[in-house]
Amino acid sequence: MDNGYTGTFFLADGVTLSPYGELYATWDADLSLDSRTPYLIHNLATSCRLTASNNVSSPLASTIYQRNATTEWGLLPASVTNHWYLVSLLDGRRLGDASGTLILEPYLATGSSVEWEFNGPDGNGYYFITNTAGDCLNGIGSAASVSFDTTTATTQSNNTRWRLVKAYQPIATVDTTPAGLSFTFNRQGIALNWNADSNLYYRVYRAASNGAPYSLIATVSSNNFVDLTASSSSVPYYYVITGLNAFGDESADSSLAAATVGAVWRQQWFGTTANTGRAADTANPAGDGVINLLKRAFNLNPLVVQTNGLPHGTLNGGSFTMTYRKSLAATDLVFQVQCSGNLVNWTTNGITDTVVSSDGFTEIHTATKPVTSSEQFMRLNVIPTQ
């Protein structure tokens, strides 16, 4: 076909395309049906292509000038031999037949209504595409009023002849591992976000403890999700995301996002849940020598100097006592008082730890041990468990 040019399609050598010509297809001599290969599915009688659209529930018809994700389809083997799913590479929906009406069934749909057989190719490279009831995929109409359906006619015609054309610029169908997973706490729950990529869908997995088995909690098409069943008061939760392509192939897990008690505290004071920069457990933004982990443990403001809230020791008769603060919100931290007579060997033996007061937010503890040598040392270990 020449685009407005009245001469021949080729130059004098009979091979070279004229400068006015448009190339719509070439043949690679491959007569096999290739799984997961992007195809344009072209009807002979109407000269139109099977087309999907996000806004409609049935396939449309488009001309040969339309060449994008809406006109590309992939074949995926069904469980029955020689049966195939016709998968739209636009959104992963599958071509189905509802009593003669073509519909786009949901992503990953299975069953006889979405299974097709490809009979052919004939001597001219055309297939007859039939459903499990034996009805043929059919093209009807002309010009601007072309539509597709199925027909029970047993006599083949150009309306039921289809050619599978490999796309010149195929849509990428590789599943990729999502990157950039992060989260925040809001009034609805825990809001997850990650980088947009070529995946069509994403699966969101959650575990109640680090290293525990993950459970699938959602499948979404956007690069964000709000876990409405979780909140800052019900942590910890651990999340990973996987990517899905049009065929349902699943990527490896993303990096872990840990919604922990510490993350709640970081968002409160630093506006981020990430354990990095000024908000890191080991950071000391106030410059007072007390790292964030300890400021959280003692329920102190991490942004100002507050050394007066640190543990301190007193000697009272025959007893050595350490007094320290314990944040009731820091449920992920273990507080352990240890003693030593030589700063080498430490033990918890003989120490009595008592809560002497509480305001509902912070407890005041005293840890007491009888003095048994000329030298006595005490220290407080704060150990994260999440």
Summary of the structure (lengths in Angstrom):
residues: 386
radius of gyration: 33.8
end to end distance: 67.1
largest distance: 113.5
contacts: 1115
relative contact order: 0.08
helix: 9%
strand: 37%
